[in-house]
Amino acid sequence: MTIGRFFADIAIGLSAALGGPFHAAQVIDQAGGGYTEGGSTRAGYPLFRDCRAQVDIVTDGMRGDGVADGMAQVLILAASLDGDLDGDARLRLLAGPHRGDWLLSAVTRDPAGAYWQGSARRG
């Protein structure tokens, strides 16, 4: 068992017992797009990957640190997501108080590999 899986199991168990903060979600990426041999654009298709995520809305204190109104902090449990994550993805929160679609940006991985962290705005 990895450290990321260990922390994810604890977070998912506590969330199930307490009703949050990590809720069912999906990361939505574009797959299969690109260019043809002639240089034309080839449309991709959405790729949905299940995960568990927490969305924290910006507080007054965070606004004082230069964080824009309407932004949120997002944590996605790494062990709950198959594959990598980048700032071009969207997050669809399926449950919880902040359910809906979020556009991700500035996504990084924590040093222990337990979660992906990033900024998000409604989208």
DSSP file (Angstrom, degrees, kcal/mol; ACC not computed):
  #  RESIDUE AA STRUCTURE BP1 BP2  ACC     N-H-->O    O-->H-N    N-H-->O    O-->H-N    TCO  KAPPA ALPHA  PHI   PSI    X-CA   Y-CA   Z-CA
    1    1 A M              0   0    0      0, 0.0     2,-0.1     0, 0.0     0, 0.0   0.000 360.0 360.0 360.0 132.5    0.0    0.0    0.0
    2    2 A T     >  -     0   0    0      1,-0.1     4,-2.3   111,-0.0     5,-0.1  -0.421 360.0-114.0 -82.5 163.0    1.3    3.4   -0.9
    3    3 A I  H  > S+     0   0    0      1,-0.2     4,-2.5     2,-0.2     5,-0.2   0.875 118.7  54.3 -63.3 -37.0    1.2    6.4    1.4
    4    4 A G  H  > S+     0   0    0      2,-0.2     4,-2.3   108,-0.2    75,-0.3   0.910 109.2  46.5 -62.9 -43.1   -1.2    8.1   -1.1
    5    5 A R  H  > S+     0   0    0      2,-0.2     4,-2.6     1,-0.2    -2,-0.2   0.897 110.7  54.1 -65.7 -40.3   -3.6    5.1   -0.9
    6    6 A F  H  X S+     0   0    0     -4,-2.3     4,-1.8     1,-0.2    -2,-0.2   0.944 112.7  41.9 -58.0 -51.2   -3.3    5.0    2.9
    7    7 A F  H  X S+     0   0    0     -4,-2.5     4,-2.7     1,-0.2    -1,-0.2   0.880 113.5  53.3 -66.3 -37.9   -4.3    8.7    3.2
    8    8 A A  H  X S+     0   0    0     -4,-2.3     4,-2.9    -5,-0.2     5,-0.3   0.917 107.3  51.1 -63.2 -43.1   -7.0    8.3    0.5
    9    9 A D  H  X S+     0   0    0     -4,-2.6     4,-2.2     2,-0.2    -1,-0.2   0.905 112.3  46.7 -61.8 -41.4   -8.6    5.4    2.4
   10   10 A I  H  X S+     0   0    0     -4,-1.8     4,-2.6    -5,-0.2     5,-0.2   0.946 114.7  46.6 -63.9 -48.3   -8.7    7.4    5.6
   11   11 A A  H  X S+     0   0    0     -4,-2.7     4,-2.3     1,-0.2    11,-0.3   0.898 114.1  47.2 -63.3 -41.4  -10.2   10.5    3.9
   12   12 A I  H  X S+     0   0    0     -4,-2.9     4,-2.3     2,-0.2    -1,-0.2   0.907 112.7  49.7 -67.8 -41.2  -12.8    8.5    2.0
   13   13 A G  H  X S+     0   0    0     -4,-2.2     4,-1.9    -5,-0.3    -2,-0.2   0.925 113.6  44.9 -62.7 -45.6  -13.8    6.6    5.1
   14   14 A L  H  X S+     0   0    0     -4,-2.6     4,-2.5     1,-0.2     6,-0.3   0.895 112.6  51.9 -65.6 -39.9  -14.1    9.7    7.2
   15   15 A S  H  X>S+     0   0    0     -4,-2.3     4,-1.8    -5,-0.2     5,-1.3   0.896 109.3  49.9 -63.9 -39.5  -16.0   11.5    4.4
   16   16 A A  H  <5S+     0   0    0     -4,-2.3    -1,-0.2     1,-0.2    -2,-0.2   0.894 115.8  42.7 -65.4 -38.8  -18.5    8.6    4.2
   17   17 A A  H  <5S+     0   0    0     -4,-1.9    -2,-0.2    -5,-0.2    -1,-0.2   0.841 125.9  31.8 -75.1 -33.6  -19.1    8.6    7.9
   18   18 A L  H  <5S-     0   0    0     -4,-2.5    -2,-0.2     2,-0.2    -3,-0.2   0.445 108.5-109.7-108.4  -2.2  -19.3   12.4    8.3
   19   19 A G  T  <5S-     0   0    0     -4,-1.8    -3,-0.2    -5,-0.2    -4,-0.2   0.797  70.0 -80.0  79.7  28.5  -20.8   13.5    5.0
   20   20 A G      < -     0   0    0     -5,-1.3    -2,-0.2    -6,-0.3    34,-0.1  -0.771  44.0-171.8 142.5 175.9  -17.7   15.2    3.6
   21   21 A P  S    S+     0   0    0      0, 0.0     2,-0.7     0, 0.0    34,-0.3  -0.992 101.2  55.6 -94.2  -9.9  -15.4   16.9    2.8
   22   22 A F  S    S-     0   0    0    -11,-0.3     2,-0.2    32,-0.1    32,-0.2  -0.762  74.5-178.3 -89.5 117.7  -14.3   14.5    0.0
   23   23 A H  E     -A   53   0A   0     30,-3.1    30,-2.5    -2,-0.7     2,-0.1  -0.708  36.0 -82.9-113.7 161.3  -17.2   13.9   -2.4
   24   24 A A  E     +A   52   0A   0     -2,-0.2    70,-2.1    28,-0.2    71,-0.9  -0.379  62.0 157.6 -59.8 136.9  -17.7   11.8   -5.5
   25   25 A A  E     -AB  51  93A   0     26,-2.3    26,-2.3    68,-0.2     2,-0.4  -0.929  33.2-134.2-152.9 172.2  -16.4   13.7   -8.6
   26   26 A Q  E     -AB  50  92A   0     66,-2.0    66,-3.4    -2,-0.3     2,-0.5  -0.999  10.8-141.8-136.2 136.7  -15.1   13.3  -12.1
   27   27 A V  E     -AB  49  91A   0     22,-3.0    22,-2.5    -2,-0.4     2,-0.6  -0.847  21.3-154.0 -90.0 132.8  -12.2   14.8  -13.9
   28   28 A I  E     +AB  48  90A   0     62,-3.0    62,-2.1    -2,-0.5     2,-0.2  -0.944  19.7 170.3-116.3 115.2  -13.1   15.6  -17.5
   29   29 A D  E     -A   47   0A   0     18,-2.4    18,-3.1    -2,-0.6     2,-0.5  -0.721  35.0-115.0-113.2 165.1  -10.3   15.7  -20.0
   30   30 A Q  E     -A   46   0A   0     -2,-0.2     2,-0.3    16,-0.2    58,-0.0  -0.899  38.9-178.2 -98.0 132.3  -10.2   15.9  -23.8
   31   31 A A  E     +A   45   0A   0     14,-2.7    14,-2.5    -2,-0.5     3,-0.1  -0.920  52.8  23.7-128.5 154.8   -8.8   12.8  -25.5
   32   32 A G  S    S+     0   0    0     -2,-0.3    -1,-0.1    12,-0.2     2,-0.0   0.434  83.8 126.7  78.3  -0.9   -8.2   11.8  -29.1
   33   33 A G        +     0   0    0     12,-0.2     2,-0.3     8,-0.0    -1,-0.2  -0.269  23.8 101.5 -82.2 174.4   -7.9   15.3  -30.5
   34   34 A G  E     -G   42   0B   0      8,-1.8     8,-3.8    -3,-0.1     2,-0.4  -0.998  65.5 -45.5 152.6-150.2   -5.0   16.6  -32.6
   35   35 A Y  E     -G   41   0B   0     -2,-0.3     6,-0.2     6,-0.3     2,-0.1  -0.924  40.2-131.1-122.8 144.5   -4.1   17.3  -36.2
   36   36 A T    >   -     0   0    0      4,-2.6     3,-1.7    -2,-0.4     6,-0.0  -0.323  40.5 -96.6 -79.6 172.6   -4.5   15.3  -39.3
   37   37 A E  T 3  S+     0   0    0      1,-0.3    -1,-0.1     2,-0.1    -2,-0.0   0.806 127.2  55.9 -61.0 -29.1   -1.5   14.8  -41.8
   38   38 A G  T 3  S-     0   0    0      2,-0.1    -1,-0.3     1,-0.0    -3,-0.0   0.485 122.5-106.3 -82.2  -3.1   -2.9   17.7  -43.8
   39   39 A G  S <  S+     0   0    0     -3,-1.7     2,-0.1     1,-0.3    -2,-0.1   0.468  73.2 138.7  93.9   2.2   -2.7   20.0  -40.7
   40   40 A S        -     0   0    0      1,-0.1    -4,-2.6    -5,-0.0     2,-0.3  -0.455  59.4-104.3 -77.0 154.2   -6.5   20.2  -40.1
   41   41 A T  E     -G   35   0B   0     -6,-0.2     2,-0.5    -2,-0.1    -6,-0.3  -0.627  28.0-151.5 -80.0 134.4   -7.7   20.0  -36.5
   42   42 A R  E     -G   34   0B   0     -8,-3.8    -8,-1.8    -2,-0.3     2,-0.0  -0.935  20.9-123.5-107.6 123.6   -9.3   16.7  -35.4
   43   43 A A        -     0   0    0     -2,-0.5     2,-0.1   -10,-0.2    -8,-0.0  -0.322  24.1-148.7 -66.4 144.4  -11.9   17.0  -32.7
   44   44 A G        -     0   0    0    -11,-0.1   -12,-0.2   -10,-0.0    -1,-0.1  -0.215   8.4-125.4 -96.1-167.7  -11.4   15.1  -29.5
   45   45 A Y  E     -A   31   0A   0    -14,-2.5   -14,-2.7    -2,-0.1     2,-0.2  -0.971  29.7 -93.7-140.2 153.2  -14.0   13.6  -27.2
   46   46 A P  E     -A   30   0A   0      0, 0.0     2,-0.5     0, 0.0   -16,-0.2  -0.460  31.4-157.3 -72.1 139.8  -14.5   14.0  -23.4
   47   47 A L  E     -A   29   0A   0    -18,-3.1   -18,-2.4    -2,-0.2     2,-0.5  -0.979   7.1-155.8-118.0 118.2  -12.9   11.4  -21.1
   48   48 A F  E     -A   28   0A   0     -2,-0.5     2,-0.4   -20,-0.2   -20,-0.2  -0.833  11.2-176.8-100.5 126.1  -14.5   11.0  -17.7
   49   49 A R  E     -A   27   0A   0    -22,-2.5   -22,-3.0    -2,-0.5     2,-0.1  -0.987  22.6-129.3-124.9 124.3  -12.4    9.7  -14.8
   50   50 A D  E     +A   26   0A   0     -2,-0.4    32,-0.5   -24,-0.2     2,-0.3  -0.354  41.0 145.3 -70.1 148.8  -13.9    9.1  -11.4
   51   51 A C  E     -A   25   0A   0    -26,-2.3   -26,-2.3    30,-0.1     2,-0.4  -0.930  46.5-105.2-162.2-177.8  -12.2   10.5   -8.3
   52   52 A R  E     +A   24   0A   0     25,-0.4    25,-2.2    -2,-0.3     2,-0.3  -0.995  42.7 176.1-123.0 131.7  -12.9   12.0   -4.8
   53   53 A A  E     -AC  23  76A   0    -30,-2.5   -30,-3.1    -2,-0.4     2,-0.4  -0.942  24.9-149.9-140.6 155.9  -12.5   15.8   -4.4
   54   54 A Q  E     - C   0  75A   0     21,-2.8    21,-2.5    -2,-0.3     2,-0.5  -0.991  11.7-161.3-124.6 133.5  -12.9   18.6   -1.9
   55   55 A V  E     - C   0  74A   0     -2,-0.4     2,-0.5   -34,-0.3    19,-0.2  -0.976   3.5-168.5-117.5 125.0  -13.7   22.2   -2.9
   56   56 A D  E     - C   0  73A   0     17,-3.1    17,-3.0    -2,-0.5     2,-0.1  -0.961  18.8-135.1-113.8 119.7  -13.1   25.0   -0.5
   57   57 A I  E     - C   0  72A   0     -2,-0.5    15,-0.2    15,-0.2     2,-0.0  -0.430  35.1 -92.7 -72.2 146.4  -14.5   28.4   -1.4
   58   58 A V        -     0   0    0     13,-1.7     2,-0.2    10,-0.1    12,-0.1  -0.331  42.5-147.7 -61.4 134.9  -12.3   31.5   -1.0
   59   59 A T     >  -     0   0    0     -3,-0.1     4,-2.0     1,-0.1     3,-0.2  -0.508  28.8-102.0 -97.3 169.9  -12.5   33.2    2.3
   60   60 A D  H  > S+     0   0    0      1,-0.2     4,-1.6     2,-0.2    -1,-0.1   0.884 123.2  55.4 -58.4 -38.9  -12.1   36.9    3.1
   61   61 A G  H  > S+     0   0    0      1,-0.2     4,-0.5     2,-0.2    -1,-0.2   0.876 106.8  49.1 -62.5 -38.4   -8.7   36.2    4.5
   62   62 A M  H >4>S+     0   0    0      1,-0.2     5,-1.8     2,-0.2     3,-1.0   0.865 105.6  57.3 -69.4 -36.1   -7.6   34.5    1.2
   63   63 A R  H ><5S+     0   0    0     -4,-2.0     3,-1.7     1,-0.3    -1,-0.2   0.879 101.1  57.6 -61.3 -36.0   -9.0   37.5   -0.8
   64   64 A G  H 3<5S+     0   0    0     -4,-1.6    -1,-0.3     1,-0.3    -2,-0.2   0.731 100.2  58.6 -65.1 -21.6   -6.6   39.7    1.2
   65   65 A D  T <<5S-     0   0    0     -3,-1.0    -1,-0.3    -4,-0.5    -2,-0.2   0.256 130.1 -93.8 -91.0  11.5   -3.8   37.5   -0.1
   66   66 A G  T < 5S+     0   0    0     -3,-1.7     2,-0.4     1,-0.3    -3,-0.2   0.539  77.1 144.4  92.7   7.5   -4.7   38.4   -3.7
   67   67 A V      < -     0   0    0     -5,-1.8    -1,-0.3     1,-0.1    -2,-0.1  -0.685  51.8-116.4 -81.9 130.4   -6.9   35.4   -4.5
   68   68 A A    >   -     0   0    0     -2,-0.4     3,-1.5     1,-0.1   -10,-0.1  -0.287  27.4-101.7 -69.6 148.0   -9.8   36.5   -6.8
   69   69 A D  T 3  S+     0   0    0      1,-0.2    -1,-0.1    -6,-0.1     3,-0.1  -0.400 108.9  34.5 -62.4 142.9  -13.4   36.4   -5.7
   70   70 A G  T 3  S+     0   0    0      1,-0.4    52,-0.6   -12,-0.1    -1,-0.2   0.347  92.5 118.9  90.2  -6.5  -15.2   33.4   -7.2
   71   71 A M  E <   - D   0 121A   0     -3,-1.5   -13,-1.7    50,-0.1    -1,-0.4  -0.535  43.7-164.3 -89.1 159.5  -12.1   31.2   -7.0
   72   72 A A  E     -CD  57 120A   0     48,-2.5    48,-2.0   -15,-0.2     2,-0.4  -0.950  20.6-122.2-138.7 158.3  -11.9   28.0   -5.0
   73   73 A Q  E     -CD  56 119A   0    -17,-3.0   -17,-3.1    -2,-0.3     2,-0.4  -0.878  31.4-160.3 -98.9 134.3   -9.2   25.7   -3.7
   74   74 A V  E     -CD  55 118A   0     44,-3.0    44,-2.0    -2,-0.4     2,-0.4  -0.956  13.2-171.1-123.1 136.1   -9.5   22.1   -4.8
   75   75 A L  E     -CD  54 117A   0    -21,-2.5   -21,-2.8    -2,-0.4     2,-0.5  -0.997   5.6-171.7-121.0 127.6   -8.0   18.9   -3.4
   76   76 A I  E     -CD  53 116A   0     40,-2.6    40,-2.8    -2,-0.4     2,-0.4  -0.983  29.5-120.6-119.5 122.4   -8.3   15.7   -5.4
   77   77 A L  E >   - D   0 115A   0    -25,-2.2     3,-1.3    -2,-0.5     4,-0.4  -0.468  20.0-149.2 -64.2 118.2   -7.2   12.4   -3.7
   78   78 A A  G >  S+     0   0    0     36,-1.8     3,-1.5    -2,-0.4    37,-0.2   0.869  93.5  55.1 -60.1 -40.6   -4.5   11.1   -6.0
   79   79 A A  G 3  S+     0   0    0     35,-0.6    -1,-0.3   -75,-0.3   -74,-0.1   0.662 103.4  57.5 -69.9 -14.3   -5.2    7.4   -5.2
   80   80 A S  G <  S+     0   0    0     -3,-1.3     2,-0.5   -28,-0.2    -1,-0.3   0.521  98.4  72.1 -90.1  -5.9   -8.8    7.9   -6.3
   81   81 A L  S <  S-     0   0    0     -3,-1.5     2,-0.7    -4,-0.4   -30,-0.1  -0.940  75.7-138.3-116.9 126.7   -7.9    9.2   -9.8
   82   82 A D  S    S-     0   0    0    -32,-0.5     2,-0.1    -2,-0.5    -3,-0.1  -0.741  71.7  -6.4 -82.7 115.0   -6.5    6.9  -12.5
   83   83 A G  S    S-     0   0    0     -2,-0.7    -2,-0.1    -5,-0.1     2,-0.1  -0.436  96.8 -42.4 100.4-173.4   -3.6    8.8  -14.2
   84   84 A D        -     0   0    0     -2,-0.1     2,-0.3     1,-0.0    -2,-0.0  -0.248  45.8-141.9 -88.4 176.9   -2.2   12.2  -14.1
   85   85 A L        +     0   0    0     -2,-0.1     2,-0.3    22,-0.0    -2,-0.0  -0.998  16.0 179.3-142.8 141.1   -3.8   15.6  -13.9
   86   86 A D    >   -     0   0    0     -2,-0.3     3,-1.4    20,-0.0    18,-0.1  -0.849  45.1 -95.9-135.3 175.9   -3.1   19.0  -15.5
   87   87 A G  T 3  S+     0   0    0     -2,-0.3    21,-0.0     1,-0.3    19,-0.0   0.428 111.6  71.3 -75.1   1.2   -4.6   22.5  -15.4
   88   88 A D  T 3  S+     0   0    0     17,-0.1    -1,-0.3    15,-0.1     2,-0.1   0.498  81.9  94.9 -91.7  -4.4   -6.5   21.9  -18.7
   89   89 A A    <   -     0   0    0     -3,-1.4    15,-1.8   -60,-0.1     2,-0.3  -0.355  65.9-136.9 -84.5 164.1   -9.0   19.5  -17.1
   90   90 A R  E     -BE  28 103A   0    -62,-2.1   -62,-3.0    13,-0.2     2,-0.5  -0.861  10.7-142.0-112.8 155.2  -12.4   20.2  -15.6
   91   91 A L  E     -BE  27 102A   0     11,-3.1    11,-2.7    -2,-0.3     2,-0.7  -0.980   7.2-162.5-118.3 127.2  -13.7   18.9  -12.3
   92   92 A R  E     -BE  26 101A   0    -66,-3.4   -66,-2.0    -2,-0.5     2,-0.6  -0.924   9.5-154.5-109.4 107.9  -17.4   17.8  -12.0
   93   93 A L  E     -BE  25 100A   0      7,-2.9     7,-2.1    -2,-0.7   -68,-0.2  -0.736   8.1-170.2 -82.1 118.2  -18.3   17.6   -8.3
   94   94 A L        +     0   0    0    -70,-2.1     2,-0.3    -2,-0.6   -69,-0.2   0.631  64.3  15.3 -88.0 -15.7  -21.2   15.1   -8.2
   95   95 A A  S    S+     0   0    0    -71,-0.9     3,-0.3     5,-0.1   -72,-0.1  -0.925  87.5  58.0-149.1 169.9  -22.2   15.6   -4.6
   96   96 A G  S >  S-     0   0    0     -2,-0.3     3,-1.3     1,-0.2   -76,-0.1  -0.232  93.7 -55.6  95.0 176.1  -21.7   18.0   -1.7
   97   97 A P  T 3  S+     0   0    0      0, 0.0    -1,-0.2     0, 0.0     0, 0.0   0.668 132.8  45.4 -70.0 -16.9  -22.4   21.7   -1.2
   98   98 A H  T 3  S+     0   0    0     -3,-0.3    -5,-0.2   -43,-0.1    -2,-0.1  -0.034  79.5 156.4-115.9  30.8  -20.3   22.8   -4.2
   99   99 A R    <   +     0   0    0     -3,-1.3     2,-0.3    -5,-0.1    -5,-0.2  -0.186  32.2  66.6 -59.4 149.7  -21.6   20.3   -6.7
  100  100 A G  E    S-E   93   0A   0     -7,-2.1    -7,-2.9    -5,-0.1     2,-0.3  -0.815  88.2 -37.5 131.6-171.5  -21.2   21.3  -10.4
  101  101 A D  E     -E   92   0A   0     -2,-0.3    22,-2.2    -9,-0.2     2,-0.4  -0.699  48.5-173.7 -94.4 138.9  -18.5   22.0  -12.9
  102  102 A W  E     -EF  91 122A   0    -11,-2.7   -11,-3.1    -2,-0.3     2,-0.6  -0.991  20.8-135.9-131.3 137.0  -15.2   23.7  -12.1
  103  103 A L  E     -EF  90 121A   0     18,-3.2    18,-1.5    -2,-0.4   -13,-0.2  -0.844  28.1-141.8 -92.7 122.2  -12.4   24.7  -14.4
  104  104 A L  E     + F   0 120A   0    -15,-1.8     2,-0.3    -2,-0.6    16,-0.2  -0.510  25.4 167.6 -85.9 150.8   -9.0   23.8  -12.9
  105  105 A S  E     + F   0 119A   0     14,-2.3    14,-2.3    -2,-0.2   -17,-0.1  -0.975  56.7  22.1-152.9 159.8   -5.8   25.8  -13.0
  106  106 A A  E    S-     0   0A   0     -2,-0.3     2,-0.4    12,-0.2    -1,-0.1   0.902  75.2-176.7  50.7  52.7   -2.3   25.8  -11.4
  107  107 A V  E     +     0   0A   0     11,-0.2     2,-0.3    -3,-0.1    11,-0.2  -0.677   7.2 167.7 -87.0 130.8   -2.5   22.1  -10.5
  108  108 A T  E     - F   0 117A   0      9,-3.0     9,-3.2    -2,-0.4     2,-0.4  -0.899  31.4-121.2-134.3 164.8    0.3   20.5   -8.5
  109  109 A R  E     - F   0 116A   0     -2,-0.3     7,-0.2     7,-0.2    -2,-0.0  -0.884  30.2-117.3-106.9 139.1    1.0   17.3   -6.6
  110  110 A D    >   -     0   0    0      5,-2.1     3,-1.6    -2,-0.4     5,-0.0  -0.368  29.9-108.7 -72.1 157.3    1.8   17.4   -2.9
  111  111 A P  T 3  S+     0   0    0      0, 0.0    -1,-0.1     0, 0.0    -2,-0.0   0.802 118.7  50.9 -58.5 -31.8    5.3   16.0   -1.9
  112  112 A A  T 3  S-     0   0    0   -109,-0.1  -108,-0.2     3,-0.0  -109,-0.1   0.607 108.1-124.7 -81.9 -10.8    3.8   12.8   -0.3
  113  113 A G  S <  S+     0   0    0     -3,-1.6     3,-0.1     2,-0.2   -34,-0.1   0.685  74.1 124.1  77.3  18.6    1.7   12.1   -3.4
  114  114 A A  S    S+     0   0    0      1,-0.2   -36,-1.8   -36,-0.1   -35,-0.6   0.813  72.7   3.6 -81.5 -30.8   -1.6   12.0   -1.4
  115  115 A Y  E     -D   77   0A   0    -38,-0.3    -5,-2.1   -37,-0.2     2,-0.4  -0.970  59.8-120.8-151.2 162.3   -3.5   14.6   -3.4
  116  116 A W  E     -DF  76 109A   0    -40,-2.8   -40,-2.6    -2,-0.3     2,-0.4  -0.884  33.4-162.6 -99.5 139.2   -3.5   17.0   -6.4
  117  117 A Q  E     +DF  75 108A   0     -9,-3.2    -9,-3.0    -2,-0.4     2,-0.3  -0.972  21.7 136.7-126.5 140.3   -4.0   20.6   -5.4
  118  118 A G  E     -D   74   0A   0    -44,-2.0   -44,-3.0    -2,-0.4     2,-0.3  -0.982  47.5 -93.7-165.5 175.5   -5.1   23.5   -7.5
  119  119 A S  E     -DF  73 105A   0    -14,-2.3   -14,-2.3    -2,-0.3     2,-0.3  -0.672  40.4-178.6 -95.5 156.1   -7.2   26.6   -8.0
  120  120 A A  E     -DF  72 104A   0    -48,-2.0   -48,-2.5    -2,-0.3     2,-0.3  -0.991  15.6-164.2-152.4 156.3  -10.6   26.4   -9.7
  121  121 A R  E     -DF  71 103A   0    -18,-1.5   -18,-3.2    -2,-0.3   -50,-0.1  -0.968  42.8 -84.0-137.6 156.5  -13.5   28.6  -10.8
  122  122 A R  E       F   0 102A   0    -52,-0.6   -20,-0.3    -2,-0.3   -22,-0.0  -0.270 360.0 360.0 -58.7 142.1  -17.1   27.7  -11.7
  123  123 A G              0   0    0    -22,-2.2   -21,-0.3    -3,-0.0    -1,-0.2   0.356 360.0 360.0-162.7 360.0  -17.4   26.7  -15.3
